[in-house]
Amino acid sequence: MSVTLYTTGCPKCKILEKKLNDKKVSYNKITDVDEMINAGFLYSPVLKVNDKFMPFTEAIGWVNGVEK
C-alpha cells in the first residue's frame, strides 16, 4: 500500500499526520505547495492511498479504520 500526505502544516494537516503516526501508518510527506497547486489541490491536507485522493474528512475516516 502506498500512502502520501500532502500537507501545509495547517491545524487539520497536523491532526491527520498525528492520526497516521498514532496508527503507525507508513507514508510519504509532500510539503511543496507548488506541487500541490500543480496537482490541482485547492485545499490541504489531502491523503493519497494507492491511486485514491481523499480530503480531510474522508482521510480521517480511512485512518480510523486502519488496524494498529
C-alpha atoms as a printed R data frame, in Angstrom:
   type eleno elety resid chain resno       x      y      z
1  ATOM     1    CA   MET     A     1   0.000  0.000  0.000
2  ATOM     2    CA   SER     A     2   1.279  3.450 -0.931
3  ATOM     3    CA   VAL     A     3   0.243  6.393  1.284
4  ATOM     4    CA   THR     A     4   1.163 10.033  0.646
5  ATOM     5    CA   LEU     A     5   0.204 13.009  2.811
6  ATOM     6    CA   TYR     A     6   0.069 16.396  1.086
7  ATOM     7    CA   THR     A     7   0.382 18.943  3.888
8  ATOM     8    CA   THR     A     8   0.989 22.631  4.505
9  ATOM     9    CA   GLY     A     9   1.293 22.224  8.271
10 ATOM    10    CA   CYS     A    10  -2.141 23.710  8.958
11 ATOM    11    CA   PRO     A    11  -4.120 22.557 12.031
12 ATOM    12    CA   LYS     A    12  -6.071 19.941 10.023
13 ATOM    13    CA   CYS     A    13  -2.809 18.716  8.484
14 ATOM    14    CA   LYS     A    14  -1.316 18.256 11.941
15 ATOM    15    CA   ILE     A    15  -4.373 16.304 13.134
16 ATOM    16    CA   LEU     A    16  -4.222 13.951 10.142
17 ATOM    17    CA   GLU     A    17  -0.464 13.481 10.499
18 ATOM    18    CA   LYS     A    18  -0.831 12.678 14.211
19 ATOM    19    CA   LYS     A    19  -3.535 10.104 13.461
20 ATOM    20    CA   LEU     A    20  -1.322  8.477 10.818
21 ATOM    21    CA   ASN     A    21   1.578  8.340 13.275
22 ATOM    22    CA   ASP     A    22  -0.632  7.011 16.103
23 ATOM    23    CA   LYS     A    23  -1.804  4.178 13.825
24 ATOM    24    CA   LYS     A    24   1.793  3.591 12.700
25 ATOM    25    CA   VAL     A    25   0.883  4.078  9.032
26 ATOM    26    CA   SER     A    26   3.974  4.437  6.855
27 ATOM    27    CA   TYR     A    27   3.589  7.402  4.496
28 ATOM    28    CA   ASN     A    28   5.450  9.859  2.297
29 ATOM    29    CA   LYS     A    29   5.049 13.519  3.157
30 ATOM    30    CA   ILE     A    30   4.814 16.228  0.497
31 ATOM    31    CA   THR     A    31   5.051 19.844  1.689
32 ATOM    32    CA   ASP     A    32   5.784 21.549 -1.646
33 ATOM    33    CA   VAL     A    33   2.856 23.931 -2.191
34 ATOM    34    CA   ASP     A    34   3.713 24.376 -5.882
35 ATOM    35    CA   GLU     A    35   3.465 20.613 -6.362
36 ATOM    36    CA   MET     A    36   0.044 20.628 -4.675
37 ATOM    37    CA   ILE     A    37  -1.182 23.517 -6.828
38 ATOM    38    CA   ASN     A    38   0.089 21.805 -9.994
39 ATOM    39    CA   ALA     A    39  -1.808 18.661 -8.944
40 ATOM    40    CA   GLY     A    40  -4.976 20.775 -8.765
41 ATOM    41    CA   PHE     A    41  -5.459 20.722 -4.993
42 ATOM    42    CA   LEU     A    42  -7.468 23.684 -3.711
43 ATOM    43    CA   TYR     A    43  -7.078 22.759 -0.039
44 ATOM    44    CA   SER     A    44  -4.958 20.717  2.320
45 ATOM    45    CA   PRO     A    45  -4.483 18.193  3.688
46 ATOM    46    CA   VAL     A    46  -5.015 15.588  1.004
47 ATOM    47    CA   LEU     A    47  -4.254 11.940  1.627
48 ATOM    48    CA   LYS     A    48  -3.450  9.684 -1.316
49 ATOM    49    CA   VAL     A    49  -3.836  5.953 -0.711
50 ATOM    50    CA   ASN     A    50  -2.685  3.968 -3.721
51 ATOM    51    CA   ASP     A    51  -4.448  5.904 -6.532
52 ATOM    52    CA   LYS     A    52  -7.266  7.433 -4.448
53 ATOM    53    CA   PHE     A    53  -7.128 11.037 -3.237
54 ATOM    54    CA   MET     A    54  -9.089 11.885 -0.071
55 ATOM    55    CA   PRO     A    55  -9.915 15.236  1.507
56 ATOM    56    CA   PHE     A    56  -9.552 15.690  5.274
57 ATOM    57    CA   THR     A    57 -12.870 14.207  6.468
58 ATOM    58    CA   GLU     A    58 -12.640 11.136  4.237
59 ATOM    59    CA   ALA     A    59  -8.964 10.684  5.145
60 ATOM    60    CA   ILE     A    60  -9.750 10.760  8.882
61 ATOM    61    CA   GLY     A    61 -12.381  8.067  8.324
62 ATOM    62    CA   TRP     A    62  -9.868  5.943  6.415
63 ATOM    63    CA   VAL     A    63  -7.190  6.308  9.108
64 ATOM    64    CA   ASN     A    64  -9.689  5.495 11.867
65 ATOM    65    CA   GLY     A    65 -10.427  2.215 10.076
66 ATOM    66    CA   VAL     A    66  -6.758  1.160  9.918
67 ATOM    67    CA   GLU     A    67  -5.765 -1.607 12.311
68 ATOM    68    CA   LYS     A    68  -2.786 -0.851 14.559
